[in-house]
Each structure stands twice: as C-alpha cells, then as structure tokens.
Amino acid sequence: MDTQSEIVAEENSSEQSNLTATLEKILDLQQKNSRQLVQSLRENVNFQNQVRLGMQQELDVLKEQQRGEQFTPILRSIAAVCVEYRKLLADETIPRRARRTLKLMFDELEEILSEYDAEVFTSAVGEIRRPLLTKIVNTIATDNKNLHNTVVQSRRPGVMRNGHPLYREFVDVYVYDATAGIKKSESVRSE
C-alpha cells in the first residue's frame, strides 16, 4: 500500500503541478487580454473624440453656410460699390439716360443686399451715434450736454447685416465742451 499511496501521491502532485502551470498560463493570457482590452478601449475613446470633433467642425461650417456667412466678403464689396458710387446719381455732367441706368444698377445691388438681410442705413440728425456702425469724420464742439455724441450730419450711408457693419457710415457728431459757448460768444463780440 505504501507504494500505491506513493504513486497516487506522486500522480496528485504531478496533476497539481500541471494544474498550477495551466492556471498560471490562463492567468497570463487573461492579463494579456485585459491589457489589450484596455488599449482597445483607449483607442476607441480617442477615435470617438476625433469623430465628434470632426462632426462639430463640419456642423459649425454648415451652420455658417446656412446663415449665409460665406457671402459676407462679397456683400461687403457690393456695399462698398453702393455707398461709394451712388453719389454719381447727383452728378449733372452724366447724361440723364446714363444716370437712369446707374440708378437701376444701384437699385439691383441694394436688392441683392436685401436678399441677404443687409440694409443701407443713414443715421438721423440728433440721433445718438452707434459706435459699431459709424465712424466719426468730424466733431463739432457744443456747450449742450444733451447733444454730446449725437449725429450732426451723415456724410456717407452705411450698410449693416444682422446688426453688424458691412460698411460703416461716416458721420459728424457733437462733442460736449463746456467752453464752447464762451468761445462762441467771444467770437460774436469780436465781429
């Protein structure tokens, strides 16, 4: 029996050794699979982030196109032509027929601007100056605080789209100067 129990013990020990070796191999394979799974998950997260970023950029471009922002540069050019050259209509040296043709052209350009929500505007005399839409050409001193930063005269109309300037209006404005009234009365006396 001793030999038999030794054989059984030896077989058990051999089986235990094989079982331990097999379990160690399984554990190694499982750890390797776990590392590969973690790496794959990281790569997947990175890929998803790249896709989201790309989609967001494409969405921003499409939104901009839908708002018509891609036309802003050409609308600025049209606005410049409308504002700068419309004064030709008042030139009496240009034949009447040519002025009529020019007027039709300017009306057509303004219609194009209108189709893209742009409008030609002129500030009214006495209106508070809108800094974003206007550029000061000349200042006139006044002793009246209420007139400070109000429009004296519009020198050239402007064009705006959605509250933003395509072409700024040129204006003259009043600027408060407490000594303006004194200077005026002195100049009247000296005459």
Accessible surface in RSA format (square Angstrom, percent):
REM  Atomic radii and reference values for relative SASA: ProtOr
REM  Chains: A
REM  Algorithm: Lee & Richards
REM  Probe-radius: 1.40
REM  Slices: 20
REM RES _ NUM      All-atoms   Total-Side   Main-Chain    Non-polar    All polar
REM                ABS   REL    ABS   REL    ABS   REL    ABS   REL    ABS   REL
RES MET A   1   183.82  95.2 143.30  94.8  40.53  96.5 126.13 107.2  57.69  76.4
RES ASP A   2   110.62  77.5 108.92 108.4   1.70   4.0  28.86  67.9  81.76  81.5
RES THR A   3    91.91  65.4  90.56  91.8   1.36   3.2  62.62  84.1  29.29  44.3
RES GLN A   4   119.51  66.8 117.77  86.1   1.74   4.1  33.36  71.0  86.15  65.3
RES SER A   5    63.69  53.8  56.93  76.0   6.76  15.6  47.15 100.4  16.54  23.2
RES GLU A   6   112.06  64.3 106.02  80.2   6.04  14.4  41.37  80.0  70.69  57.7
RES ILE A   7    92.54  52.7  91.12  67.9   1.42   3.4  92.48  66.6   0.06   0.2
RES VAL A   8    78.95  52.0  78.95  71.5   0.00   0.0  78.95  68.6   0.00   0.0
RES ALA A   9    57.70  53.0  49.28  76.0   8.42  19.2  53.56  75.4   4.14  11.0
RES GLU A  10   129.56  74.4 123.57  93.5   5.99  14.3  41.26  79.8  88.30  72.1
RES GLU A  11    96.20  55.2  93.08  70.4   3.13   7.5  32.43  62.7  63.77  52.1
RES ASN A  12    82.30  56.8  79.90  77.2   2.39   5.8  22.25  53.6  60.05  58.0
RES SER A  13    66.20  55.9  61.29  81.8   4.90  11.3  26.36  56.1  39.84  55.8
RES SER A  14    59.26  50.1  51.38  68.6   7.89  18.2  30.28  64.5  28.98  40.6
RES GLU A  15   113.14  65.0 109.29  82.7   3.85   9.2  41.45  80.2  71.69  58.5
RES GLN A  16   123.26  68.9 121.79  89.0   1.47   3.5  34.17  72.7  89.09  67.6
RES SER A  17    68.32  57.7  53.79  71.8  14.53  33.5  22.44  47.8  45.88  64.3
RES ASN A  18    94.27  65.0  91.53  88.5   2.74   6.6  23.89  57.5  70.38  68.0
RES LEU A  19   107.78  60.0 104.60  74.8   3.18   8.0 107.46  75.5   0.32   0.9
RES THR A  20    69.99  49.8  69.10  70.1   0.88   2.1  47.16  63.4  22.82  34.5
RES ALA A  21    46.28  42.5  42.65  65.8   3.62   8.2  45.19  63.6   1.08   2.9
RES THR A  22    66.46  47.3  65.64  66.5   0.82   1.9  42.60  57.2  23.85  36.1
RES LEU A  23   104.40  58.1 100.66  72.0   3.74   9.4 101.04  71.0   3.36   9.0
RES GLU A  24   102.80  59.0 101.06  76.5   1.73   4.1  36.32  70.2  66.48  54.3
RES LYS A  25   140.45  68.5 138.18  84.8   2.26   5.4  82.98  74.7  57.46  61.2
RES ILE A  26    90.75  51.6  90.03  67.1   0.73   1.8  90.39  65.1   0.37   1.0
RES LEU A  27    96.28  53.6  95.02  68.0   1.26   3.2  96.26  67.6   0.02   0.1
RES ASP A  28    88.36  61.9  84.13  83.7   4.24  10.0  25.67  60.4  62.69  62.5
RES LEU A  29   107.60  59.9 107.23  76.7   0.37   0.9 107.60  75.6   0.00   0.0
RES GLN A  30   114.79  64.2 111.76  81.7   3.04   7.2  33.58  71.5  81.21  61.6
RES GLN A  31    85.86  48.0  83.24  60.8   2.62   6.2  25.29  53.8  60.57  45.9
RES LYS A  32   105.66  51.5 105.59  64.8   0.07   0.2  50.01  45.0  55.64  59.3
RES ASN A  33    89.73  61.9  85.78  82.9   3.95   9.5  23.08  55.6  66.65  64.4
RES SER A  34    57.81  48.8  52.67  70.3   5.13  11.8  24.51  52.2  33.29  46.6
RES ARG A  35   153.76  64.6 146.12  74.5   7.64  18.2  75.98 103.8  77.78  47.1
RES GLN A  36    98.55  55.1  94.84  69.3   3.71   8.8  39.65  84.4  58.90  44.7
RES LEU A  37   108.18  60.2 104.53  74.8   3.65   9.2 107.66  75.6   0.51   1.4
RES VAL A  38    64.72  42.6  64.09  58.0   0.63   1.5  64.46  56.0   0.26   0.7
RES GLN A  39    86.81  48.5  86.70  63.4   0.11   0.3  35.61  75.8  51.20  38.8
RES SER A  40    61.12  51.6  56.24  75.1   4.88  11.2  27.00  57.5  34.12  47.8
RES LEU A  41    97.77  54.4  97.24  69.6   0.53   1.3  97.65  68.6   0.11   0.3
RES ARG A  42   146.45  61.5 141.90  72.3   4.56  10.8  53.60  73.3  92.85  56.3
RES GLU A  43    98.18  56.4  93.03  70.4   5.15  12.3  36.78  71.1  61.40  50.1
RES ASN A  44    71.64  49.4  64.89  62.7   6.75  16.3  18.26  43.9  53.38  51.6
RES VAL A  45    81.23  53.5  81.17  73.5   0.06   0.1  81.23  70.6   0.00   0.0
RES ASN A  46    85.95  59.3  84.02  81.2   1.93   4.7  18.55  44.6  67.40  65.1
RES PHE A  47   126.11  63.1 124.67  77.2   1.44   3.7 125.68  76.2   0.43   1.2
RES GLN A  48    78.22  43.7  75.80  55.4   2.42   5.8  21.41  45.6  56.81  43.1
RES ASN A  49    75.44  52.0  70.28  67.9   5.16  12.4  25.16  60.6  50.28  48.6
RES GLN A  50   126.42  70.7 115.76  84.6  10.66  25.4  42.06  89.5  84.37  64.0
RES VAL A  51    61.53  40.5  54.50  49.3   7.03  16.9  60.54  52.6   0.99   2.7
RES ARG A  52   146.97  61.7 142.34  72.6   4.63  11.0  65.33  89.3  81.64  49.5
RES LEU A  53   107.99  60.1 104.17  74.5   3.82   9.6 107.61  75.6   0.38   1.0
RES GLY A  54    26.53  32.7   0.00   N/A  26.53  32.7  25.62  70.3   0.92   2.1
RES MET A  55   121.89  63.1 116.81  77.3   5.08  12.1 101.76  86.5  20.14  26.7
RES GLN A  56    86.48  48.4  83.87  61.3   2.61   6.2  37.16  79.1  49.33  37.4
RES GLN A  57   101.64  56.8  99.57  72.8   2.07   4.9  35.00  74.5  66.64  50.5
RES GLU A  58   115.49  66.3 111.73  84.5   3.76   9.0  38.94  75.3  76.55  62.5
RES LEU A  59    79.75  44.4  78.12  55.9   1.63   4.1  79.31  55.7   0.44   1.2
RES ASP A  60    71.54  50.1  65.67  65.4   5.87  13.9  28.12  66.2  43.42  43.3
RES VAL A  61    81.41  53.6  80.07  72.5   1.34   3.2  81.23  70.6   0.18   0.5
RES LEU A  62   107.68  60.0 104.11  74.5   3.57   9.0 104.45  73.4   3.24   8.7
RES LYS A  63   100.51  49.0  98.94  60.7   1.57   3.7  55.08  49.6  45.44  48.4
RES GLU A  64    82.87  47.6  82.87  62.7   0.00   0.0   4.64   9.0  78.23  63.9
RES GLN A  65    84.38  47.2  76.50  55.9   7.87  18.7  15.98  34.0  68.40  51.9
RES GLN A  66   161.31  90.2 126.55  92.5  34.76  82.8  47.72 101.6 113.59  86.2
RES ARG A  67   140.57  59.0 122.27  62.3  18.30  43.6  68.50  93.6  72.07  43.7
RES GLY A  68     6.96   8.6   0.00   N/A   6.96   8.6   6.96  19.1   0.00   0.0
RES GLU A  69    57.51  33.0  50.23  38.0   7.28  17.3  11.37  22.0  46.14  37.7
RES GLN A  70    85.51  47.8  59.53  43.5  25.98  61.9  47.72 101.6  37.79  28.7
RES PHE A  71    73.38  36.7  73.30  45.4   0.08   0.2  73.38  44.5   0.00   0.0
RES THR A  72    20.00  14.2  20.00  20.3   0.00   0.0  19.20  25.8   0.80   1.2
RES PRO A  73    88.74  64.7  81.53  74.3   7.21  26.2  85.21  70.4   3.53  21.9
RES ILE A  74   104.67  59.6  99.72  74.3   4.94  11.9 103.44  74.5   1.23   3.3
RES LEU A  75     1.83   1.0   1.83   1.3   0.00   0.0   1.83   1.3   0.00   0.0
RES ARG A  76   113.45  47.6 111.73  57.0   1.71   4.1  38.51  52.6  74.94  45.4
RES SER A  77    64.95  54.9  58.38  77.9   6.58  15.2  32.53  69.3  32.42  45.4
RES ILE A  78    24.68  14.0  23.59  17.6   1.08   2.6  24.68  17.8   0.00   0.0
RES ALA A  79     0.00   0.0   0.00   0.0   0.00   0.0   0.00   0.0   0.00   0.0
RES ALA A  80    27.67  25.4  27.24  42.0   0.44   1.0  27.60  38.9   0.08   0.2
RES VAL A  81    57.48  37.8  57.18  51.8   0.31   0.7  57.42  49.9   0.06   0.2
RES CYS A  82     2.09   1.6   1.39   1.6   0.69   1.6   1.52   3.8   0.57   0.6
RES VAL A  83    10.23   6.7   0.65   0.6   9.59  23.1   2.59   2.3   7.64  20.7
RES GLU A  84    46.07  26.5  45.05  34.1   1.02   2.4  20.20  39.1  25.88  21.1
RES TYR A  85   118.34  55.2 118.32  67.3   0.02   0.0  70.46  52.9  47.88  59.0
RES ARG A  86    66.64  28.0  63.95  32.6   2.69   6.4  31.95  43.7  34.69  21.0
RES LYS A  87   142.00  69.3 125.35  76.9  16.66  39.7  96.73  87.1  45.27  48.2
RES LEU A  88    63.88  35.6  63.26  45.3   0.62   1.6  63.88  44.9   0.00   0.0
RES LEU A  89    41.82  23.3  30.28  21.7  11.53  29.0  30.51  21.4  11.31  30.4
RES ALA A  90    79.49  73.1  57.51  88.7  21.98  50.0  66.25  93.3  13.24  35.1
RES ASP A  91    53.20  37.3  44.23  44.0   8.97  21.2  19.78  46.5  33.43  33.3
RES GLU A  92   139.35  80.0 115.86  87.7  23.49  55.9  60.81 117.6  78.54  64.1
RES THR A  93   121.17  86.2  89.52  90.8  31.65  75.4  85.33 114.6  35.84  54.2
RES ILE A  94    34.37  19.6  32.18  24.0   2.19   5.3  33.47  24.1   0.89   2.4
RES PRO A  95    92.72  67.6  80.56  73.4  12.15  44.2  92.72  76.5   0.00   0.0
RES ARG A  96   177.38  74.5 169.42  86.4   7.96  19.0  62.31  85.2 115.06  69.7
RES ARG A  97   183.18  76.9 179.86  91.7   3.32   7.9  55.11  75.3 128.07  77.6
RES ALA A  98    39.17  36.0  31.66  48.9   7.51  17.1  37.87  53.3   1.30   3.4
RES ARG A  99    44.07  18.5  43.10  22.0   0.97   2.3   7.59  10.4  36.47  22.1
RES ARG A 100   125.05  52.5 119.97  61.2   5.09  12.1  58.14  79.5  66.91  40.6
RES THR A 101    84.38  60.0  83.23  84.4   1.15   2.7  63.15  84.8  21.23  32.1
RES LEU A 102    37.57  20.9  37.25  26.6   0.33   0.8  37.57  26.4   0.00   0.0
RES LYS A 103    98.54  48.1  98.54  60.5   0.00   0.0  74.58  67.1  23.96  25.5
RES LEU A 104   118.62  66.1 113.82  81.4   4.79  12.1 114.16  80.2   4.46  12.0
RES MET A 105    83.53  43.3  76.42  50.6   7.11  16.9  45.66  38.8  37.87  50.2
RES PHE A 106     0.28   0.1   0.28   0.2   0.00   0.0   0.28   0.2   0.00   0.0
RES ASP A 107    52.60  36.8  46.05  45.8   6.55  15.5  27.16  63.9  25.44  25.4
RES GLU A 108    97.04  55.7  95.18  72.0   1.86   4.4  36.81  71.2  60.24  49.2
RES LEU A 109    30.27  16.9  30.27  21.7   0.00   0.0  30.27  21.3   0.00   0.0
RES GLU A 110    52.79  30.3  48.58  36.8   4.21  10.0  12.46  24.1  40.33  32.9
RES GLU A 111    95.21  54.7  90.11  68.2   5.10  12.1  28.09  54.3  67.12  54.8
RES ILE A 112    54.57  31.1  54.57  40.7   0.00   0.0  54.57  39.3   0.00   0.0
RES LEU A 113     0.97   0.5   0.97   0.7   0.00   0.0   0.97   0.7   0.00   0.0
RES SER A 114    69.94  59.1  57.53  76.8  12.41  28.6  22.15  47.2  47.79  66.9
RES GLU A 115   118.27  67.9  83.92  63.5  34.35  81.8  40.36  78.1  77.91  63.6
RES TYR A 116    75.59  35.3  72.44  41.2   3.16   8.2  38.01  28.6  37.58  46.3
RES ASP A 117    99.43  69.6  82.18  81.8  17.24  40.8  19.38  45.6  80.05  79.8
RES ALA A 118     3.91   3.6   0.00   0.0   3.91   8.9   0.07   0.1   3.83  10.2
RES GLU A 119    97.11  55.8  93.25  70.5   3.86   9.2  29.57  57.2  67.53  55.1
RES VAL A 120    53.82  35.4  29.16  26.4  24.66  59.4  29.16  25.3  24.66  66.9
RES PHE A 121    17.44   8.7  11.10   6.9   6.35  16.5  17.44  10.6   0.00   0.0
RES THR A 122    85.05  60.5  57.53  58.3  27.52  65.6  42.27  56.8  42.78  64.7
RES SER A 123     5.14   4.3   0.08   0.1   5.05  11.6   0.31   0.7   4.83   6.8
RES ALA A 124    60.59  55.7  51.14  78.9   9.45  21.5  60.33  85.0   0.26   0.7
RES VAL A 125   116.41  76.6  91.47  82.8  24.95  60.1  91.47  79.5  24.95  67.7
RES GLY A 126    42.84  52.8   0.00   N/A  42.84  52.8  23.25  63.8  19.59  43.9
RES GLU A 127    63.30  36.3  52.93  40.0  10.37  24.7  36.20  70.0  27.10  22.1
RES ILE A 128   107.05  60.9 102.95  76.7   4.10   9.9 102.95  74.1   4.10  11.1
RES ARG A 129    36.98  15.5  33.45  17.0   3.53   8.4   0.23   0.3  36.75  22.3
RES ARG A 130    80.44  33.8  78.83  40.2   1.61   3.8  47.07  64.3  33.37  20.2
RES PRO A 131    82.94  60.4  78.15  71.2   4.79  17.4  78.36  64.7   4.57  28.4
RES LEU A 132   105.29  58.6  96.78  69.2   8.52  21.4 102.97  72.3   2.32   6.2
RES LEU A 133    11.28   6.3  11.28   8.1   0.00   0.0  11.28   7.9   0.00   0.0
RES THR A 134     0.00   0.0   0.00   0.0   0.00   0.0   0.00   0.0   0.00   0.0
RES LYS A 135   103.06  50.3 102.03  62.6   1.02   2.4  49.19  44.3  53.87  57.4
RES ILE A 136    65.94  37.5  44.72  33.3  21.22  51.1  44.72  32.2  21.22  57.6
RES VAL A 137    69.54  45.8  36.42  33.0  33.12  79.8  41.12  35.7  28.43  77.1
RES ASN A 138    64.96  44.8  61.14  59.1   3.83   9.2   9.91  23.9  55.05  53.2
RES THR A 139    73.74  52.4  56.56  57.3  17.18  40.9  24.38  32.8  49.36  74.6
RES ILE A 140    64.02  36.4  61.04  45.5   2.98   7.2  64.02  46.1   0.00   0.0
RES ALA A 141    54.57  50.2  36.08  55.7  18.49  42.1  36.78  51.8  17.79  47.1
RES THR A 142    11.72   8.3   9.04   9.2   2.69   6.4   4.86   6.5   6.86  10.4
RES ASP A 143    77.54  54.3  59.73  59.5  17.81  42.1   7.63  18.0  69.91  69.7
RES ASN A 144    61.91  42.7  55.41  53.5   6.50  15.7  18.77  45.2  43.15  41.7
RES LYS A 145   146.77  71.6 131.72  80.8  15.04  35.8  75.02  67.5  71.75  76.4
RES ASN A 146   129.32  89.2 106.79 103.2  22.52  54.2  28.61  68.8 100.71  97.3
RES LEU A 147    58.89  32.8  58.89  42.1   0.00   0.0  58.89  41.4   0.00   0.0
RES HIS A 148    86.06  47.0  78.79  54.8   7.27  18.6  52.64  54.3  33.41  38.9
RES ASN A 149    43.77  30.2  42.96  41.5   0.81   2.0  10.03  24.1  33.74  32.6
RES THR A 150     5.23   3.7   5.23   5.3   0.00   0.0   5.23   7.0   0.00   0.0
RES VAL A 151     0.12   0.1   0.02   0.0   0.09   0.2   0.02   0.0   0.09   0.3
RES VAL A 152    32.27  21.2  24.66  22.3   7.61  18.3  25.05  21.8   7.21  19.6
RES GLN A 153    87.74  49.1  86.61  63.3   1.13   2.7  22.20  47.3  65.54  49.7
RES SER A 154    29.46  24.9   6.67   8.9  22.79  52.5   5.47  11.6  23.99  33.6
RES ARG A 155   122.66  51.5  86.89  44.3  35.77  85.2  22.71  31.0  99.94  60.6
RES ARG A 156    37.74  15.8  35.88  18.3   1.87   4.4  21.92  30.0  15.82   9.6
RES PRO A 157    42.65  31.1  42.65  38.9   0.00   0.0  42.65  35.2   0.00   0.0
RES GLY A 158     0.00   0.0   0.00   N/A   0.00   0.0   0.00   0.0   0.00   0.0
RES VAL A 159     0.00   0.0   0.00   0.0   0.00   0.0   0.00   0.0   0.00   0.0
RES MET A 160    28.88  15.0  28.65  19.0   0.23   0.6  24.84  21.1   4.04   5.3
RES ARG A 161    15.41   6.5  12.79   6.5   2.62   6.2   5.52   7.5   9.89   6.0
RES ASN A 162    93.65  64.6  60.39  58.4  33.25  80.1  37.66  90.6  55.99  54.1
RES GLY A 163    42.53  52.5   0.00   N/A  42.53  52.5  27.90  76.6  14.63  32.8
RES HIS A 164   118.03  64.5 117.94  82.0   0.09   0.2  79.71  82.1  38.32  44.6
RES PRO A 165    28.35  20.7  21.40  19.5   6.95  25.3  21.40  17.7   6.95  43.2
RES LEU A 166    13.80   7.7   5.34   3.8   8.46  21.3   6.06   4.3   7.74  20.8
RES TYR A 167    49.65  23.2  46.17  26.3   3.48   9.1  33.12  24.9  16.54  20.4
RES ARG A 168    98.90  41.5  94.98  48.4   3.91   9.3  33.42  45.7  65.47  39.7
RES GLU A 169     0.00   0.0   0.00   0.0   0.00   0.0   0.00   0.0   0.00   0.0
RES PHE A 170    57.95  29.0  57.95  35.9   0.00   0.0  57.95  35.1   0.00   0.0
RES VAL A 171     0.00   0.0   0.00   0.0   0.00   0.0   0.00   0.0   0.00   0.0
RES ASP A 172     3.16   2.2   3.16   3.1   0.00   0.0   0.00   0.0   3.16   3.1
RES VAL A 173     1.21   0.8   1.21   1.1   0.00   0.0   1.21   1.0   0.00   0.0
RES TYR A 174    55.75  26.0  55.72  31.7   0.03   0.1  17.42  13.1  38.33  47.3
RES VAL A 175    54.68  36.0  54.68  49.5   0.00   0.0  54.68  47.5   0.00   0.0
RES TYR A 176    74.81  34.9  59.31  33.7  15.50  40.3  41.27  31.0  33.54  41.4
RES ASP A 177    44.91  31.5  40.63  40.4   4.28  10.1  14.94  35.2  29.97  29.9
RES ALA A 178    63.98  58.8  46.79  72.2  17.19  39.1  48.39  68.1  15.59  41.3
RES THR A 179    62.24  44.3  62.24  63.1   0.00   0.0  58.27  78.3   3.98   6.0
RES ALA A 180    10.48   9.6   5.23   8.1   5.25  11.9   7.38  10.4   3.10   8.2
RES GLY A 181    22.10  27.3   0.00   N/A  22.10  27.3  16.22  44.5   5.89  13.2
RES ILE A 182   102.52  58.3  99.98  74.5   2.54   6.1 102.17  73.6   0.35   1.0
RES LYS A 183   121.76  59.4 116.33  71.4   5.43  12.9  78.70  70.8  43.06  45.9
RES LYS A 184   138.97  67.8 135.22  83.0   3.75   8.9  86.97  78.3  52.00  55.4
RES SER A 185    45.25  38.2  39.02  52.1   6.23  14.3  36.98  78.7   8.27  11.6
RES GLU A 186    96.40  55.3  90.95  68.8   5.45  13.0  30.08  58.2  66.32  54.1
RES SER A 187    56.24  47.5  50.73  67.7   5.50  12.7  42.55  90.6  13.69  19.2
RES VAL A 188   102.85  67.7  94.14  85.2   8.71  21.0  94.14  81.8   8.71  23.6
RES ARG A 189   189.37  79.5 155.53  79.3  33.84  80.6  69.85  95.5 119.52  72.4
RES SER A 190    96.73  81.7  55.02  73.4  41.71  96.1  51.82 110.4  44.91  62.9
RES GLU A 191   175.76 100.9 110.73  83.8  65.04 154.8  58.94 114.0 116.82  95.4
END  Absolute sums over single chains surface
CHAIN  1 A    14439.6      13003.1       1436.5       8262.8       6176.8
END  Absolute sums over all chains
TOTAL         14439.6      13003.1       1436.5       8262.8       6176.8
